[in-house]
Amino acid sequence: MWRRICSSQLKAQALALAQYSCRSAPVNPSIASRSLISRPLFASRHFSADSGTSVKKRVEDVNPVATGHEREELEAELEGKNILEIDYPTGPFGTKDAPAVVKSYYDKRIVGCPGGEGG
């Protein structure tokens, strides 16, 4: 989620910067070529997505103030996991003979009963 927001903001800023630089192009050709070269180098140095030496991202790199459930979601997304997939159990309703297995955050077994016999 944060990657989409950040990348869309960066694209909008780059577009605005390109439009601004086209409108206010300097008269001297050496200054024009120097300014056009320095901006993409700056962007590639600081906003490179693919590099030969990939550094593992941390939650602090994406959102430094994330806490609680938001932080857990970001950590899972950076690890390539979908933390919210456990919210949607699939399969038939469980019975005493064939109970439904539901994924959990906890390492212990939690058993619950929503009603009386058969319900």
A tleap script that builds the chain and sets N, CA, C and O, in Angstrom:
source leaprc.protein.ff14SB
mol = sequence {
  NMET TRP ARG ARG ILE CYS SER SER GLN LEU
  LYS ALA GLN ALA LEU ALA LEU ALA GLN TYR
  SER CYS ARG SER ALA PRO VAL ASN PRO SER
  ILE ALA SER ARG SER LEU ILE SER ARG PRO
  LEU PHE ALA SER ARG HIE PHE SER ALA ASP
  SER GLY THR SER VAL LYS LYS ARG VAL GLU
  ASP VAL ASN PRO VAL ALA THR GLY HIE GLU
  ARG GLU GLU LEU GLU ALA GLU LEU GLU GLY
  LYS ASN ILE LEU GLU ILE ASP TYR PRO THR
  GLY PRO PHE GLY THR LYS ASP ALA PRO ALA
  VAL VAL LYS SER TYR TYR ASP LYS ARG ILE
  VAL GLY CYS PRO GLY GLY GLU GLY CGLY
}
set mol.1.N position { 0.819 -1.172 0.000 }
set mol.1.CA position { 0.000 0.000 0.000 }
set mol.1.C position { 0.872 1.249 0.000 }
set mol.1.O position { 0.638 2.164 -0.789 }
set mol.2.N position { 1.873 1.300 0.871 }
set mol.2.CA position { 2.717 2.485 0.954 }
set mol.2.C position { 3.559 2.648 -0.298 }
set mol.2.O position { 3.853 3.770 -0.711 }
set mol.3.N position { 3.951 1.526 -0.907 }
set mol.3.CA position { 4.731 1.632 -2.141 }
set mol.3.C position { 3.923 2.327 -3.223 }
set mol.3.O position { 4.448 3.175 -3.944 }
set mol.4.N position { 2.641 1.971 -3.342 }
set mol.4.CA position { 1.795 2.601 -4.357 }
set mol.4.C position { 1.636 4.088 -4.097 }
set mol.4.O position { 1.684 4.893 -5.027 }
set mol.5.N position { 1.448 4.453 -2.843 }
set mol.5.CA position { 1.265 5.860 -2.504 }
set mol.5.C position { 2.546 6.639 -2.797 }
set mol.5.O position { 2.509 7.701 -3.419 }
set mol.6.N position { 3.672 6.103 -2.344 }
set mol.6.CA position { 4.952 6.797 -2.552 }
set mol.6.C position { 5.295 6.883 -4.036 }
set mol.6.O position { 5.734 7.931 -4.509 }
set mol.7.N position { 5.100 5.793 -4.772 }
set mol.7.CA position { 5.465 5.826 -6.186 }
set mol.7.C position { 4.564 6.781 -6.965 }
set mol.7.O position { 5.034 7.457 -7.880 }
set mol.8.N position { 3.284 6.848 -6.619 }
set mol.8.CA position { 2.406 7.782 -7.321 }
set mol.8.C position { 2.784 9.220 -6.995 }
set mol.8.O position { 2.709 10.089 -7.864 }
set mol.9.N position { 3.190 9.485 -5.756 }
set mol.9.CA position { 3.626 10.834 -5.397 }
set mol.9.C position { 4.911 11.192 -6.120 }
set mol.9.O position { 5.066 12.320 -6.590 }
set mol.10.N position { 5.844 10.236 -6.214 }
set mol.10.CA position { 7.099 10.503 -6.910 }
set mol.10.C position { 6.857 10.753 -8.392 }
set mol.10.O position { 7.490 11.626 -8.986 }
set mol.11.N position { 5.942 9.989 -8.995 }
set mol.11.CA position { 5.634 10.194 -10.404 }
set mol.11.C position { 5.024 11.582 -10.619 }
set mol.11.O position { 5.359 12.269 -11.585 }
set mol.12.N position { 4.135 11.988 -9.722 }
set mol.12.CA position { 3.509 13.304 -9.839 }
set mol.12.C position { 4.547 14.412 -9.682 }
set mol.12.O position { 4.508 15.409 -10.404 }
set mol.13.N position { 5.474 14.240 -8.741 }
set mol.13.CA position { 6.522 15.240 -8.546 }
set mol.13.C position { 7.447 15.298 -9.749 }
set mol.13.O position { 7.838 16.386 -10.171 }
set mol.14.N position { 7.804 14.152 -10.307 }
set mol.14.CA position { 8.677 14.124 -11.473 }
set mol.14.C position { 7.997 14.779 -12.671 }
set mol.14.O position { 8.638 15.503 -13.433 }
set mol.15.N position { 6.702 14.526 -12.837 }
set mol.15.CA position { 5.959 15.145 -13.932 }
set mol.15.C position { 5.898 16.659 -13.760 }
set mol.15.O position { 6.099 17.403 -14.720 }
set mol.16.N position { 5.623 17.111 -12.555 }
set mol.16.CA position { 5.575 18.551 -12.294 }
set mol.16.C position { 6.943 19.183 -12.508 }
set mol.16.O position { 7.037 20.287 -13.043 }
set mol.17.N position { 8.003 18.497 -12.096 }
set mol.17.CA position { 9.357 19.005 -12.278 }
set mol.17.C position { 9.707 19.080 -13.755 }
set mol.17.O position { 10.328 20.048 -14.194 }
set mol.18.N position { 9.319 18.075 -14.526 }
set mol.18.CA position { 9.600 18.072 -15.959 }
set mol.18.C position { 8.843 19.196 -16.657 }
set mol.18.O position { 9.397 19.862 -17.532 }
set mol.19.N position { 7.592 19.415 -16.285 }
set mol.19.CA position { 6.814 20.489 -16.886 }
set mol.19.C position { 7.397 21.853 -16.520 }
set mol.19.O position { 7.445 22.756 -17.356 }
set mol.20.N position { 7.836 21.999 -15.279 }
set mol.20.CA position { 8.415 23.264 -14.847 }
set mol.20.C position { 9.736 23.535 -15.574 }
set mol.20.O position { 9.995 24.664 -15.988 }
set mol.21.N position { 10.572 22.497 -15.729 }
set mol.21.CA position { 11.866 22.690 -16.380 }
set mol.21.C position { 11.690 22.993 -17.869 }
set mol.21.O position { 12.522 23.695 -18.443 }
set mol.22.N position { 10.631 22.486 -18.512 }
set mol.22.CA position { 10.378 22.781 -19.922 }
set mol.22.C position { 9.939 24.232 -20.096 }
set mol.22.O position { 10.294 24.871 -21.086 }
set mol.23.N position { 9.170 24.755 -19.143 }
set mol.23.CA position { 8.678 26.125 -19.249 }
set mol.23.C position { 9.787 27.144 -19.001 }
set mol.23.O position { 9.857 28.175 -19.670 }
set mol.24.N position { 10.634 26.852 -18.055 }
set mol.24.CA position { 11.663 27.818 -17.683 }
set mol.24.C position { 13.039 27.329 -18.104 }
set mol.24.O position { 13.960 27.322 -17.287 }
set mol.25.N position { 13.203 26.920 -19.357 }
set mol.25.CA position { 14.482 26.429 -19.859 }
set mol.25.C position { 15.458 27.600 -19.990 }
set mol.25.O position { 15.107 28.636 -20.554 }
set mol.26.N position { 16.687 27.442 -19.470 }
set mol.26.CA position { 17.663 28.513 -19.573 }
set mol.26.C position { 18.147 28.703 -21.006 }
set mol.26.O position { 18.043 27.797 -21.833 }
set mol.27.N position { 18.675 29.889 -21.290 }
set mol.27.CA position { 19.110 30.237 -22.638 }
set mol.27.C position { 20.434 29.584 -22.959 }
set mol.27.O position { 20.631 29.135 -24.088 }
set mol.28.N position { 21.351 29.514 -22.008 }
set mol.28.CA position { 22.677 28.953 -22.227 }
set mol.28.C position { 22.576 27.433 -22.380 }
set mol.28.O position { 22.071 26.785 -21.463 }
set mol.29.N position { 23.033 26.818 -23.501 }
set mol.29.CA position { 22.890 25.379 -23.702 }
set mol.29.C position { 23.695 24.542 -22.716 }
set mol.29.O position { 23.271 23.439 -22.373 }
set mol.30.N position { 24.844 25.030 -22.249 }
set mol.30.CA position { 25.631 24.240 -21.292 }
set mol.30.C position { 24.915 24.132 -19.949 }
set mol.30.O position { 24.974 23.093 -19.292 }
set mol.31.N position { 24.235 25.212 -19.539 }
set mol.31.CA position { 23.460 25.170 -18.288 }
set mol.31.C position { 22.267 24.250 -18.454 }
set mol.31.O position { 21.923 23.514 -17.529 }
set mol.32.N position { 21.628 24.277 -19.615 }
set mol.32.CA position { 20.468 23.429 -19.859 }
set mol.32.C position { 20.844 21.963 -19.806 }
set mol.32.O position { 20.141 21.170 -19.180 }
set mol.33.N position { 21.941 21.584 -20.450 }
set mol.33.CA position { 22.328 20.177 -20.446 }
set mol.33.C position { 22.751 19.734 -19.057 }
set mol.33.O position { 22.479 18.601 -18.659 }
set mol.34.N position { 23.423 20.624 -18.302 }
set mol.34.CA position { 23.861 20.276 -16.967 }
set mol.34.C position { 22.662 20.080 -16.035 }
set mol.34.O position { 22.658 19.151 -15.229 }
set mol.35.N position { 21.646 20.944 -16.136 }
set mol.35.CA position { 20.488 20.824 -15.252 }
set mol.35.C position { 19.648 19.594 -15.597 }
set mol.35.O position { 19.065 18.979 -14.705 }
set mol.36.N position { 19.581 19.230 -16.873 }
set mol.36.CA position { 18.805 18.055 -17.254 }
set mol.36.C position { 19.506 16.770 -16.846 }
set mol.36.O position { 18.842 15.770 -16.571 }
set mol.37.N position { 20.811 16.775 -16.802 }
set mol.37.CA position { 21.560 15.580 -16.426 }
set mol.37.C position { 21.552 15.395 -14.915 }
set mol.37.O position { 21.421 14.268 -14.438 }
set mol.38.N position { 21.686 16.469 -14.158 }
set mol.38.CA position { 21.814 16.332 -12.714 }
set mol.38.C position { 20.529 15.851 -12.052 }
set mol.38.O position { 20.600 15.123 -11.062 }
set mol.39.N position { 19.370 16.227 -12.553 }
set mol.39.CA position { 18.119 15.817 -11.921 }
set mol.39.C position { 17.877 14.316 -12.005 }
set mol.39.O position { 17.557 13.712 -10.982 }
set mol.40.N position { 18.013 13.674 -13.177 }
set mol.40.CA position { 17.815 12.232 -13.192 }
set mol.40.C position { 18.861 11.469 -12.386 }
set mol.40.O position { 18.547 10.431 -11.804 }
set mol.41.N position { 20.115 11.969 -12.340 }
set mol.41.CA position { 21.123 11.298 -11.534 }
set mol.41.C position { 20.763 11.376 -10.060 }
set mol.41.O position { 20.922 10.399 -9.329 }
set mol.42.N position { 20.279 12.528 -9.621 }
set mol.42.CA position { 19.854 12.670 -8.236 }
set mol.42.C position { 18.733 11.686 -7.933 }
set mol.42.O position { 18.764 11.002 -6.910 }
set mol.43.N position { 17.745 11.612 -8.817 }
set mol.43.CA position { 16.604 10.719 -8.590 }
set mol.43.C position { 17.044 9.267 -8.595 }
set mol.43.O position { 16.569 8.478 -7.777 }
set mol.44.N position { 17.945 8.897 -9.501 }
set mol.44.CA position { 18.363 7.496 -9.563 }
set mol.44.C position { 19.205 7.119 -8.358 }
set mol.44.O position { 19.177 5.967 -7.923 }
set mol.45.N position { 19.962 8.076 -7.805 }
set mol.45.CA position { 20.771 7.782 -6.636 }
set mol.45.C position { 19.919 7.561 -5.397 }
set mol.45.O position { 20.216 6.685 -4.585 }
set mol.46.N position { 18.861 8.353 -5.249 }
set mol.46.CA position { 18.086 8.311 -4.022 }
set mol.46.C position { 16.812 7.489 -4.108 }
set mol.46.O position { 16.289 7.075 -3.073 }
set mol.47.N position { 16.298 7.239 -5.298 }
set mol.47.CA position { 15.023 6.554 -5.435 }
set mol.47.C position { 15.125 5.331 -6.324 }
set mol.47.O position { 14.173 5.009 -7.035 }
set mol.48.N position { 16.233 4.658 -6.300 }
set mol.48.CA position { 16.422 3.500 -7.155 }
set mol.48.C position { 15.634 2.318 -6.615 }
set mol.48.O position { 15.734 1.982 -5.435 }
set mol.49.N position { 14.846 1.685 -7.487 }
set mol.49.CA position { 14.051 0.533 -7.063 }
set mol.49.C position { 14.820 -0.766 -7.263 }
set mol.49.O position { 14.781 -1.642 -6.399 }
set mol.50.N position { 15.516 -0.906 -8.381 }
set mol.50.CA position { 16.256 -2.120 -8.675 }
set mol.50.C position { 17.745 -1.820 -8.658 }
set mol.50.O position { 18.213 -0.941 -9.381 }
set mol.51.N position { 18.479 -2.538 -7.846 }
set mol.51.CA position { 19.916 -2.345 -7.809 }
set mol.51.C position { 20.584 -3.697 -7.681 }
set mol.51.O position { 19.956 -4.671 -7.266 }
set mol.52.N position { 21.843 -3.756 -8.034 }
set mol.52.CA position { 22.588 -5.002 -7.962 }
set mol.52.C position { 22.767 -5.473 -6.538 }
set mol.52.O position { 22.715 -6.674 -6.271 }
set mol.53.N position { 22.976 -4.545 -5.616 }
set mol.53.CA position { 23.129 -4.896 -4.211 }
set mol.53.C position { 21.867 -4.466 -3.478 }
set mol.53.O position { 21.798 -3.362 -2.938 }
set mol.54.N position { 20.892 -5.325 -3.462 }
set mol.54.CA position { 19.613 -4.976 -2.840 }
set mol.54.C position { 19.746 -5.052 -1.324 }
set mol.54.O position { 20.261 -6.032 -0.785 }
set mol.55.N position { 19.285 -4.030 -0.655 }
set mol.55.CA position { 19.294 -3.944 0.791 }
set mol.55.C position { 17.903 -4.300 1.278 }
set mol.55.O position { 16.908 -3.805 0.747 }
set mol.56.N position { 17.831 -5.150 2.278 }
set mol.56.CA position { 16.526 -5.536 2.808 }
set mol.56.C position { 15.888 -4.342 3.497 }
set mol.56.O position { 16.478 -3.734 4.390 }
set mol.57.N position { 14.665 -4.012 3.067 }
set mol.57.CA position { 13.966 -2.865 3.633 }
set mol.57.C position { 13.418 -3.206 5.002 }
set mol.57.O position { 13.108 -4.357 5.311 }
set mol.58.N position { 13.310 -2.175 5.804 }
set mol.58.CA position { 12.708 -2.310 7.120 }
set mol.58.C position { 11.453 -1.453 7.160 }
set mol.58.O position { 11.232 -0.615 6.285 }
set mol.59.N position { 10.651 -1.664 8.161 }
set mol.59.CA position { 9.415 -0.899 8.306 }
set mol.59.C position { 9.744 0.583 8.490 }
set mol.59.O position { 9.006 1.445 8.013 }
set mol.60.N position { 10.837 0.878 9.171 }
set mol.60.CA position { 11.228 2.265 9.406 }
set mol.60.C position { 11.543 2.979 8.098 }
set mol.60.O position { 11.374 4.195 8.005 }
set mol.61.N position { 12.003 2.236 7.080 }
set mol.61.CA position { 12.291 2.837 5.782 }
set mol.61.C position { 11.003 3.233 5.059 }
set mol.61.O position { 10.963 4.242 4.356 }
set mol.62.N position { 9.955 2.434 5.236 }
set mol.62.CA position { 8.690 2.686 4.553 }
set mol.62.C position { 7.858 3.710 5.309 }
set mol.62.O position { 7.416 4.705 4.735 }
set mol.63.N position { 7.647 3.467 6.594 }
set mol.63.CA position { 6.839 4.366 7.422 }
set mol.63.C position { 7.450 4.385 8.818 }
set mol.63.O position { 7.222 3.455 9.591 }
set mol.64.N position { 8.216 5.413 9.163 }
set mol.64.CA position { 8.935 5.412 10.438 }
set mol.64.C position { 8.047 5.502 11.674 }
set mol.64.O position { 8.516 5.201 12.771 }
set mol.65.N position { 6.803 5.898 11.543 }
set mol.65.CA position { 5.944 6.048 12.711 }
set mol.65.C position { 4.884 4.953 12.816 }
set mol.65.O position { 3.942 5.088 13.598 }
set mol.66.N position { 5.016 3.887 12.056 }
set mol.66.CA position { 4.027 2.808 12.090 }
set mol.66.C position { 4.146 2.030 13.399 }
set mol.66.O position { 5.242 1.664 13.822 }
set mol.67.N position { 3.007 1.787 14.027 }
set mol.67.CA position { 2.977 1.004 15.261 }
set mol.67.C position { 1.785 0.064 15.224 }
set mol.67.O position { 0.880 0.215 14.403 }
set mol.68.N position { 1.799 -0.893 16.112 }
set mol.68.CA position { 0.661 -1.790 16.277 }
set mol.68.C position { 0.368 -2.637 15.054 }
set mol.68.O position { 1.273 -3.199 14.437 }
set mol.69.N position { -0.908 -2.719 14.714 }
set mol.69.CA position { -1.358 -3.575 13.619 }
set mol.69.C position { -0.814 -3.093 12.271 }
set mol.69.O position { -0.493 -3.904 11.403 }
set mol.70.N position { -0.713 -1.784 12.101 }
set mol.70.CA position { -0.177 -1.238 10.848 }
set mol.70.C position { 1.267 -1.692 10.658 }
set mol.70.O position { 1.659 -2.035 9.542 }
set mol.71.N position { 2.061 -1.701 11.718 }
set mol.71.CA position { 3.450 -2.142 11.638 }
set mol.71.C position { 3.526 -3.628 11.287 }
set mol.71.O position { 4.356 -4.039 10.476 }
set mol.72.N position { 2.652 -4.431 11.904 }
set mol.72.CA position { 2.626 -5.863 11.589 }
set mol.72.C position { 2.284 -6.098 10.124 }
set mol.72.O position { 2.876 -6.963 9.478 }
set mol.73.N position { 1.330 -5.330 9.594 }
set mol.73.CA position { 0.965 -5.472 8.182 }
set mol.73.C position { 2.131 -5.096 7.274 }
set mol.73.O position { 2.389 -5.786 6.288 }
set mol.74.N position { 2.838 -4.013 7.592 }
set mol.74.CA position { 3.973 -3.600 6.779 }
set mol.74.C position { 5.108 -4.618 6.845 }
set mol.74.O position { 5.729 -4.913 5.824 }
set mol.75.N position { 5.387 -5.160 8.034 }
set mol.75.CA position { 6.425 -6.182 8.167 }
set mol.75.C position { 6.089 -7.402 7.329 }
set mol.75.O position { 6.955 -7.941 6.639 }
set mol.76.N position { 4.851 -7.838 7.382 }
set mol.76.CA position { 4.432 -9.002 6.614 }
set mol.76.C position { 4.524 -8.720 5.115 }
set mol.76.O position { 4.942 -9.591 4.352 }
set mol.77.N position { 4.142 -7.523 4.684 }
set mol.77.CA position { 4.202 -7.179 3.261 }
set mol.77.C position { 5.641 -7.152 2.767 }
set mol.77.O position { 5.921 -7.588 1.651 }
set mol.78.N position { 6.562 -6.640 3.595 }
set mol.78.CA position { 7.974 -6.613 3.206 }
set mol.78.C position { 8.566 -8.016 3.140 }
set mol.78.O position { 9.505 -8.258 2.381 }
set mol.79.N position { 8.024 -8.945 3.933 }
set mol.79.CA position { 8.474 -10.334 3.893 }
set mol.79.C position { 7.775 -11.128 2.798 }
set mol.79.O position { 8.121 -12.285 2.555 }
set mol.80.N position { 6.808 -10.526 2.144 }
set mol.80.CA position { 6.096 -11.210 1.069 }
set mol.80.C position { 4.924 -12.048 1.541 }
set mol.80.O position { 4.438 -12.907 0.806 }
set mol.81.N position { 4.469 -11.810 2.751 }
set mol.81.CA position { 3.332 -12.558 3.300 }
set mol.81.C position { 2.094 -11.684 3.288 }
set mol.81.O position { 2.187 -10.457 3.278 }
set mol.82.N position { 0.940 -12.323 3.289 }
set mol.82.CA position { -0.328 -11.603 3.395 }
set mol.82.C position { -0.909 -11.908 4.763 }
set mol.82.O position { -1.500 -12.966 4.974 }
set mol.83.N position { -0.739 -10.983 5.683 }
set mol.83.CA position { -1.168 -11.211 7.064 }
set mol.83.C position { -2.688 -11.271 7.184 }
set mol.83.O position { -3.211 -11.863 8.128 }
set mol.84.N position { -3.392 -10.671 6.246 }
set mol.84.CA position { -4.844 -10.617 6.337 }
set mol.84.C position { -5.535 -11.841 5.738 }
set mol.84.O position { -6.762 -11.929 5.779 }
set mol.85.N position { -4.773 -12.787 5.181 }
set mol.85.CA position { -5.405 -13.955 4.586 }
set mol.85.C position { -6.053 -14.863 5.633 }
set mol.85.O position { -6.924 -15.664 5.296 }
set mol.86.N position { -5.644 -14.749 6.884 }
set mol.86.CA position { -6.232 -15.613 7.902 }
set mol.86.C position { -7.609 -15.137 8.338 }
set mol.86.O position { -8.295 -15.841 9.079 }
set mol.87.N position { -8.020 -13.974 7.900 }
set mol.87.CA position { -9.338 -13.467 8.268 }
set mol.87.C position { -10.472 -14.112 7.483 }
set mol.87.O position { -11.642 -13.917 7.814 }
set mol.88.N position { -10.146 -14.869 6.461 }
set mol.88.CA position { -11.167 -15.451 5.601 }
set mol.88.C position { -11.017 -16.973 5.558 }
set mol.88.O position { -10.407 -17.513 4.634 }
set mol.89.N position { -11.574 -17.665 6.559 }
set mol.89.CA position { -11.474 -19.124 6.537 }
set mol.89.C position { -12.282 -19.701 5.375 }
set mol.89.O position { -13.354 -19.195 5.041 }
set mol.90.N position { -11.766 -20.744 4.775 }
set mol.90.CA position { -12.449 -21.383 3.658 }
set mol.90.C position { -12.837 -22.803 4.038 }
set mol.90.O position { -12.288 -23.385 4.974 }
set mol.91.N position { -13.765 -23.334 3.317 }
set mol.91.CA position { -14.180 -24.710 3.552 }
set mol.91.C position { -15.526 -24.789 4.233 }
set mol.91.O position { -16.158 -23.769 4.510 }
set mol.92.N position { -15.964 -26.015 4.501 }
set mol.92.CA position { -17.291 -26.202 5.110 }
set mol.92.C position { -17.285 -25.835 6.584 }
set mol.92.O position { -16.238 -25.726 7.221 }
set mol.93.N position { -18.494 -25.648 7.103 }
set mol.93.CA position { -18.664 -25.379 8.527 }
set mol.93.C position { -18.245 -26.621 9.310 }
set mol.93.O position { -18.595 -27.739 8.930 }
set mol.94.N position { -17.507 -26.437 10.388 }
set mol.94.CA position { -17.007 -27.567 11.156 }
set mol.94.C position { -18.065 -28.256 11.997 }
set mol.94.O position { -19.028 -27.631 12.441 }
set mol.95.N position { -17.876 -29.553 12.210 }
set mol.95.CA position { -18.741 -30.349 13.081 }
set mol.95.C position { -17.863 -31.007 14.140 }
set mol.95.O position { -16.640 -30.868 14.112 }
set mol.96.N position { -18.483 -31.719 15.065 }
set mol.96.CA position { -17.702 -32.428 16.085 }
set mol.96.C position { -16.845 -33.517 15.456 }
set mol.96.O position { -15.708 -33.741 15.869 }
set mol.97.N position { -17.401 -34.191 14.454 }
set mol.97.CA position { -16.660 -35.278 13.808 }
set mol.97.C position { -15.562 -34.761 12.880 }
set mol.97.O position { -14.487 -35.353 12.788 }
set mol.98.N position { -15.842 -33.654 12.195 }
set mol.98.CA position { -14.878 -33.087 11.260 }
set mol.98.C position { -14.778 -31.574 11.501 }
set mol.98.O position { -15.425 -30.786 10.810 }
set mol.99.N position { -13.968 -31.181 12.481 }
set mol.99.CA position { -13.884 -29.752 12.796 }
set mol.99.C position { -13.181 -28.970 11.683 }
set mol.99.O position { -12.311 -29.492 10.984 }
set mol.100.N position { -13.578 -27.722 11.542 }
set mol.100.CA position { -12.952 -26.839 10.558 }
set mol.100.C position { -11.653 -26.290 11.145 }
set mol.100.O position { -11.622 -25.859 12.298 }
set mol.101.N position { -10.584 -26.305 10.351 }
set mol.101.CA position { -9.295 -25.780 10.788 }
set mol.101.C position { -9.222 -24.312 10.374 }
set mol.101.O position { -9.370 -23.973 9.200 }
set mol.102.N position { -8.993 -23.463 11.351 }
set mol.102.CA position { -8.925 -22.027 11.112 }
set mol.102.C position { -7.521 -21.556 11.480 }
set mol.102.O position { -7.024 -21.866 12.563 }
set mol.103.N position { -6.878 -20.805 10.577 }
set mol.103.CA position { -5.544 -20.274 10.861 }
set mol.103.C position { -5.630 -19.265 11.987 }
set mol.103.O position { -6.658 -18.614 12.176 }
set mol.104.N position { -4.531 -19.138 12.743 }
set mol.104.CA position { -4.534 -18.254 13.894 }
set mol.104.C position { -3.184 -17.560 14.033 }
set mol.104.O position { -2.172 -18.039 13.522 }
set mol.105.N position { -3.181 -16.442 14.721 }
set mol.105.CA position { -1.945 -15.735 15.056 }
set mol.105.C position { -1.221 -16.433 16.207 }
set mol.105.O position { -0.003 -16.314 16.340 }
set mol.106.N position { -1.964 -17.155 17.030 }
set mol.106.CA position { -1.446 -17.702 18.266 }
set mol.106.C position { -0.830 -19.075 18.038 }
set mol.106.O position { -1.187 -19.782 17.095 }
set mol.107.N position { 0.102 -19.442 18.915 }
set mol.107.CA position { 0.739 -20.751 18.809 }
set mol.107.C position { 0.020 -21.807 19.645 }
set mol.107.O position { 0.464 -22.953 19.717 }
set mol.108.N position { -1.097 -21.418 20.280 }
set mol.108.CA position { -1.878 -22.358 21.077 }
set mol.108.C position { -3.217 -22.603 20.398 }
set mol.108.O position { -3.661 -21.805 19.572 }
set mol.109.N position { -3.849 -23.703 20.749 }
set mol.109.CA position { -5.151 -24.040 20.189 }
set mol.109.C position { -6.237 -23.300 20.959 }
set mol.109.O position { -6.279 -23.339 22.189 }
set mol.110.N position { -7.110 -22.629 20.226 }
set mol.110.CA position { -8.233 -21.911 20.836 }
set mol.110.C position { -9.511 -22.547 20.305 }
set mol.110.O position { -9.708 -22.643 19.094 }
set mol.111.N position { -10.385 -22.984 21.223 }
set mol.111.CA position { -11.609 -23.650 20.831 }
set mol.111.C position { -12.782 -22.791 21.299 }
set mol.111.O position { -12.811 -22.312 22.432 }
set mol.112.N position { -13.736 -22.612 20.406 }
set mol.112.CA position { -14.892 -21.819 20.768 }
set mol.112.C position { -16.170 -22.475 20.279 }
set mol.112.O position { -16.136 -23.328 19.391 }
set mol.113.N position { -17.291 -22.081 20.853 }
set mol.113.CA position { -18.572 -22.623 20.458 }
set mol.113.C position { -19.543 -21.466 20.267 }
set mol.113.O position { -19.835 -20.744 21.220 }
set mol.114.N position { -20.053 -21.276 19.035 }
set mol.114.CA position { -20.953 -20.150 18.797 }
set mol.114.C position { -22.381 -20.374 19.285 }
set mol.114.O position { -23.168 -19.427 19.315 }
set mol.115.N position { -22.732 -21.577 19.662 }
set mol.115.CA position { -24.112 -21.815 20.076 }
set mol.115.C position { -24.273 -23.186 20.717 }
set mol.115.O position { -23.311 -23.802 21.174 }
set mol.116.N position { -25.507 -23.636 20.735 }
set mol.116.CA position { -25.818 -24.927 21.336 }
set mol.116.C position { -25.490 -26.087 20.414 }
set mol.116.O position { -24.690 -25.945 19.489 }
set mol.117.N position { -26.093 -27.209 20.658 }
set mol.117.CA position { -25.849 -28.436 19.885 }
set mol.117.C position { -26.258 -28.236 18.433 }
set mol.117.O position { -27.397 -27.862 18.155 }
set mol.118.N position { -25.348 -28.481 17.513 }
set mol.118.CA position { -25.637 -28.404 16.086 }
set mol.118.C position { -25.674 -26.980 15.537 }
set mol.118.O position { -26.093 -26.797 14.394 }
set mol.119.N position { -25.274 -26.005 16.260 }
set mol.119.CA position { -25.393 -24.653 15.745 }
set mol.119.C position { -24.315 -23.801 16.180 }
set mol.119.O position { -24.278 -22.623 15.824 }
savepdb mol mol.pdb
quit
